């Protein structure tokens, strides 16, 4: 655990941190941040989905039922 700065006085800061730890303030693990690669892959996935939806709108004129039509088209091909 990295030292926390509450008051600027080292002994008080340690005491406050110890009391917070005793009360369970640090029991939950930190949330893992997303990596740059996973964010890039997510952006590419969203872009490809947008392109597919754009194409479906151009072909069918709407998004209603486009997923079912897309599934049928891929089965027959």
Backbone torsions as a table, in degrees:
resi	resn	phi	psi	omega
1	UNK	NA	129.1	-179.6
2	UNK	-76.2	148.2	-178.9
3	UNK	-63.9	136.1	-179.8
4	UNK	-103.2	149.9	-177.9
5	UNK	-113.9	105.8	179.3
6	UNK	-103.4	-47.1	-175.1
7	UNK	-117.2	-19.2	-175.1
8	UNK	94.0	-10.7	176.9
9	UNK	-99.9	120.8	-170.0
10	UNK	-56.8	-47.6	-177.7
11	UNK	-64.0	-41.9	178.4
12	UNK	-65.6	-40.0	179.0
13	UNK	-62.3	-42.9	178.0
14	UNK	-64.0	-42.6	-179.7
15	UNK	-63.2	-44.1	-179.9
16	UNK	-65.0	-42.4	178.4
17	UNK	-62.7	-40.5	178.3
18	UNK	-64.7	-40.5	179.0
19	UNK	-66.9	-39.9	177.0
20	UNK	-64.3	-39.5	178.7
21	UNK	-66.2	-39.6	178.3
22	UNK	-64.2	-31.9	178.8
23	UNK	-81.6	-6.5	176.6
24	UNK	90.8	21.6	-177.9
25	UNK	-68.1	-22.6	-176.1
26	UNK	-111.1	19.0	-177.1
27	UNK	-72.2	-30.3	-178.4
28	UNK	-81.4	134.1	178.5
29	UNK	-69.4	155.6	178.6
30	UNK	-68.7	145.6	178.2
31	UNK	-73.5	129.2	-179.2
32	UNK	-71.1	132.6	178.8
33	UNK	-79.5	150.2	177.7
34	UNK	-74.8	141.4	179.0
35	UNK	-79.2	163.5	-180.0
36	UNK	-63.7	-37.6	-179.5
37	UNK	-66.1	-43.5	179.9
38	UNK	-66.3	-36.0	176.5
39	UNK	-67.1	-38.2	178.5
40	UNK	-66.1	-43.5	178.5
41	UNK	-64.3	-37.8	177.1
42	UNK	-64.7	-40.9	178.7
43	UNK	-64.5	-41.6	178.2
44	UNK	-64.2	-42.4	178.6
45	UNK	-61.2	-44.4	178.9
46	UNK	-65.4	-37.6	178.6
47	UNK	-65.1	-43.4	179.2
48	UNK	-64.7	-39.4	176.5
49	UNK	-63.0	-42.9	178.5
50	UNK	-61.2	-42.9	179.1
51	UNK	-62.7	-40.8	179.4
52	UNK	-64.8	-44.6	178.8
53	UNK	-62.7	-39.4	179.1
54	UNK	-61.8	-42.4	177.8
55	UNK	-65.7	-40.3	178.5
56	UNK	-64.9	-37.6	178.5
57	UNK	-66.5	-38.4	178.0
58	UNK	-66.5	-34.5	-177.8
59	UNK	-83.6	-49.0	-172.1
60	UNK	-97.3	-16.7	-180.0
61	UNK	84.9	-3.8	178.7
62	UNK	-163.0	172.9	177.4
63	UNK	-97.7	-7.5	-177.8
64	UNK	-70.0	119.6	179.0
65	UNK	77.0	3.9	-177.0
66	UNK	-67.8	-33.1	179.5
67	UNK	-65.9	-42.2	178.5
68	UNK	-65.8	-41.8	178.9
69	UNK	-64.5	-40.1	179.0
70	UNK	-62.4	-41.4	179.0
71	UNK	-64.0	-44.2	178.7
72	UNK	-63.2	-39.4	179.6
73	UNK	-65.5	-37.5	-179.5
74	UNK	-73.6	-28.9	177.2
75	UNK	-71.4	-38.9	-175.8
76	UNK	-77.8	-17.6	-177.1
77	UNK	-79.5	NA	NA
